[in-house]
Amino acid sequence: MPTYEYRCESCGHHFEIRQGMSDKPVKTCPKCGRKVRRLIGAGAGIIVTGGGSHPAGSDGPSCPTCCSGGTCNLN
């Protein structure tokens, strides 16, 4: 379930709420009851971990972080 960030347009209160993707956005601030705006987040990163087998015909991962448990930034 994704986490959405909101900021109140009146008091500036910043909060996060876990909601289903089909849930309606929050419209009021839990602190002052006025209008809030949903913020656009950076999204989730993809974590590639090693230890598994590579596709047939492949010499291994295409970046040095794939098998070290890091985040691949090549794509």
N, C-alpha and C positions, 0 to 999 in steps of 0.2 A: 504494500500500500504506500503510495507516494506521500511525501511531506511537502506541504505548500507553505510559503511564507507570505505574510500579510503585514501591511503597515497602515495605521490609522491616518487618515488625511487631516484630522483635527488635532489630536494630541500627540501623534508621532509614535504611539505604542507599536512595537515590532513583536510579532509572535508567529509561531509555526503550528500547523495542525496537520495531523495525518488524516487523509481523506481518500476515499476510493475515487478513481478517475471519473466515474459517472456521477459523483456527488456534486451538488450545487455549491458554488463558491460561497464563502462566508461574506456577509454583507455589512455586519456591524461589529464594532470594536468591543471586546469583552470588558475593557477598562472604562470607556466613556459612553459607549452605545452609539457612536457616530459612524459614518461611512468609512470602510476600509478599502484598500486596493491590494489585489494579489500581485506579488512581485514575481518577476521572471527570474528563475534560478539558473545556475550553470548546468544543472543536470547531473546525472550520476556518471561516474567514470567506470570504465570496464577494467577489471583486474585480471590479468593473465598470469596463471601460475604454471610452473613447470612440473615435471615428474611424469607426464603422460607421454604417449607415443605421438609422433608427428605423422602427417599424411604421407601416403606412399609416394615415393619419388622426391620427397623433400629432404633437404640436407639438415633440417632443423628450423628453429625459429628465425624470423627475419630481423629481429632486433635483439640486442644483448639483454634486455630486461625481461623478456618473456619467460625464461627459465629461472629467473632469480626472484620471482614473486612480485616484481614491480609493475607499474602501469605502463603499457605500451603506448607511445605517443606517435607512432609512425602513420597511423590511419587517420 
